[in-house]
Amino acid sequence: MKFTAITENHLYAKAYAKGKRAVGPTVAVYVLRDYAAKRLRDAHPQKCYVNRIGLTVSKKLGGAVQRNRAKRVLREAMRAVQRDPGVKTGYLVVLAARDRATVAKSTEVERDLRAALSKLGMLCGGDHGAS
């Protein structure tokens, strides 16, 4: 399953500045209501709200191999969290890898991501779109 990506730098900046934040040992999560959610819903083939996901990994974490591994693990953790209890939709979600993300197992990152999203009130049972 492909994610709808955050492509503009100003959206990352807004999520960092105005969004809610939860930090774990392997990942920091920033969440902000997406003001373009209705426009994106109308353009979506199934007419449902979607989250736009952004991944950031600093060069401080290592070379390209370590950074790419961290991004792969973050993507897989997000997929797993979206599958099981579900995540509220209609938000900008920025996942920032932390130091331990380069060496952590995907199950550990998934656990930290689930805890961070739970702390932010983003986990849900059903589809709660932006209204």
N, C-alpha and C positions, 0 to 999 in steps of 0.2 A: 504494500500500500504506500503510495507516494504522499508526502506531506505538501500542503500549500505553504510555500516558503515566504519568509519576510525578505524582500529584495531591496528595500530602500533603507539607507543608513539612518534617516531621520526617524524611522519607526523603531529601530533599535534604541536610539537615543531617548525617545519618548518612553519606551518600556523601562529603561534604566532609571529615568528621572521621575516618572509619575506612577509607575507600576508598583504593585505589591511584590515583596521579595521574600523568599524562603531559601535558606542556605543549609546544605548538608555537607558531609565530608567529601563527596565526589562531584556534586553538582549544585549550582545556584540557579534558582528558577525565578524569573521575573514575569509577571502576568499583568496585562492591561486590557481593558475592554477595547475591542476593535470597532472603531467608528465606521469602517467601511463594510461591516458584517452584512448589512442588508443588501448592499450592491453585490457582494460576493455570493450571497445566497441566491439572488436572482440569476446570476451567471452560472451557478452550479447546475449540472445536469439533473440532479435529484431534488433540487430546490431546498437544500438543507444548509444550516449554518455550519461553518468550518472554522477551525483554529488556524491561524498562520503561525508556523513554527520557525524559530531562528536558532541556529547553533553558533556558539562562539567558543573558540579555543585559542588561548594566548600562545605566543611564541615562547613564553617563559616555560611552558610545559614540556618542551623538547623539540626535536626535529619534525620533519614532515610525516615520518612514519608514526611517531607517537601521537601527533595531532590528529592524523587521519583515523587511527585506531580509536582515539577518544570520541571522535565524531560518530564512527560506526556504532560504538557501544551506546552512546546517547540516543541515536536514532532507534536502535533495537529496543532499548529500555522504554522509550516513548511509545513505540508500537505495542509493546506488551501491556503498558498501563492503559492505553486506549482500548485494547481488546477486552480486558477483564471487567473492572467496574465501570469504565467509561470516564471521559473527561468532559466537563461542560464546554460548550462550543460558543463561538463568537468572540474569541479573545486573541490577543497577540501573546504568544508564549515564547520567551527567550530562555534557552538552556545554555548556561555558561559552565564549561568544564573546569573543575578545580584540580589541584595537584594530583590527588589520588586517582583521578579518572583514567590516567594513562596506564596504570598497573592494575586497576580493580577489575574483578570479574563482572560480567554483564548483569548477573543476578544481584550483586551488591549495588550497582548503579541503579538498577530498577527499584530496589528497596528504598534507596535514598530519594529517588525521584517520586515514588509513590508517597513517601512521608512528606516531602516538600509540597506536593500538590494537595495533599490532604490538609496540611496546615493552612494553605491558601483557600481552602474551601472549593477546590476545583474538581474533586472526584464526585461522581454521581452514579446513580443506577440507570437512569434513562437519559434521553436526549433533551437537555434544557438549553434551548437556543437563546440567543439575545433577542429581546423584544422591544 
